[in-house]
Amino acid sequence: MSINIILPYKEKFTKNKASSVSITVRNNFEFSKYKKSIRIFGQWVENPMYEKNFFGIKKHWNFLKSKNENIANQMCKMINSENGIKQIIEIHNRPYLVNLIKSKISTSHKLTLFLHNDPKEMKGSKSITDRQEILSKSDKIYCVSQYIRNRFLEGLPKKSKKVVVLYNGVKRFKTKPKLKQKQVIYVGRIVKDKGVHLFVNAISEIYDNFHDWNFKIIGSPKLGINKFDKFSCKIKNDFEGLGSRAKMVGFVNSTDLKKIMKKSSIIVIPSIWEEPFGLVAAEAMSNAIAIIASRVGGLSEIVRKSGILLSNINERKICQKLKLLMNNPNLLSSYQKISFENLMFDSKITSSILDQYRDSLFFEN
């Protein structure tokens, strides 16, 4: 039997350029009992993670041809050449590929879809009709949060057992990191929806009052690429203009990010859009960082009572909570402790749950 994972073309399945979907697939793969049976299909890259399991697909010679459909077609060719082998196909975040792949594979194979973003804003699942068709053609639909599940099922039967919540997992440290520095960070794309400008404005209000604290922005407009646009250049200039203790370091790989997080005391996640999940929050919890975050989308499901959630977030509210934590070491330490101890999103557990769903699909009559 084989499990065939298809990544969105934009994902780069490499250690240094992996973004959220690739990181989730990597984490689930690492702890899966089906490692030897898993094949991952995606954009061709040099030095992919898990080279023996990764099948890189190069661009089609016709530049007008859909890159995602090209990967799907190549995967289907391989599957169809293997008669008599049970197959599961796992599509990540490309709902419109459900119809294409379903039309090309045997009806005996199982087809599943992972939703990492709002389905009502993605090609192939925007309308109720689209989502009804996906529901009828998929054997399982995994949603990264209850928020995403609710969005998918708007206008559909709410009790559908096909549609389940499977939270993303992160690698959990066995012990709480102890060598914390007086450092506040923002981690994420440098775009307005992520609220990075609110972070900059809040830091500008407190910067001169906390001379022994450092501040960092980690990220770029596009994940994996340190190329800045007009908005991100302004953010960098405004932020670093505060002084030498404010640095914007751009995108860093997951290994370097963990090193930064391990030492940081506070993270601000000021999103002003409905976050589907909030992988940064889960990673912060695994590193015992005190969290100040927006009460939006799936983000509030991740943080819950393990951090400070702000409704209708703005720089004034961020500023108030930063001052509260930075002026009260005991309170700060308490939030770091509950952040670490309340993390539910362990990759080992998530991967085990996913394998249980795979078991049920493999052994269905």
Secondary structure as GFF3:
##gff-version 3
##sequence-region A 1 365
A	DSSP	beta_strand	2	6	.	.	.	ID=ss1
A	DSSP	alpha_helix	20	30	.	.	.	ID=ss2
A	DSSP	three_ten_helix	35	37	.	.	.	ID=ss3
A	DSSP	beta_strand	38	43	.	.	.	ID=ss4
A	DSSP	beta_strand	54	57	.	.	.	ID=ss5
A	DSSP	alpha_helix	67	80	.	.	.	ID=ss6
A	DSSP	beta_strand	87	92	.	.	.	ID=ss7
A	DSSP	alpha_helix	97	104	.	.	.	ID=ss8
A	DSSP	beta_strand	110	115	.	.	.	ID=ss9
A	DSSP	three_ten_helix	119	121	.	.	.	ID=ss10
A	DSSP	alpha_helix	128	137	.	.	.	ID=ss11
A	DSSP	beta_strand	140	143	.	.	.	ID=ss12
A	DSSP	alpha_helix	146	152	.	.	.	ID=ss13
A	DSSP	beta_strand	163	165	.	.	.	ID=ss14
A	DSSP	beta_strand	183	187	.	.	.	ID=ss15
A	DSSP	three_ten_helix	192	194	.	.	.	ID=ss16
A	DSSP	alpha_helix	196	206	.	.	.	ID=ss17
A	DSSP	three_ten_helix	207	209	.	.	.	ID=ss18
A	DSSP	beta_strand	214	218	.	.	.	ID=ss19
A	DSSP	alpha_helix	230	240	.	.	.	ID=ss20
A	DSSP	beta_strand	246	250	.	.	.	ID=ss21
A	DSSP	alpha_helix	254	263	.	.	.	ID=ss22
A	DSSP	beta_strand	266	269	.	.	.	ID=ss23
A	DSSP	alpha_helix	279	286	.	.	.	ID=ss24
A	DSSP	beta_strand	290	294	.	.	.	ID=ss25
A	DSSP	alpha_helix	299	303	.	.	.	ID=ss26
A	DSSP	beta_strand	308	310	.	.	.	ID=ss27
A	DSSP	alpha_helix	315	326	.	.	.	ID=ss28
A	DSSP	alpha_helix	329	341	.	.	.	ID=ss29
A	DSSP	alpha_helix	347	362	.	.	.	ID=ss30
###
